[in-house]
């Protein structure tokens, strides 16, 4: 698979941050701390996020008031 196809299927750090309603530096900090949503190291200095991974990560954090955690 070419890099162009992989890039097309991924969001950039900035776009992923916008999608999640976060700041891009937050995603950077979380990556360095081993936290946050799964990401793909496309090349040195190039990170991508699959939308499906972001959606799954969001769903894992869903809280319904009144339900046990």
Helices and strands as residue ranges (DSSP letters): H 3-8, H 13-20, H 24-33, E 40-43, E 46-48, H 51-60
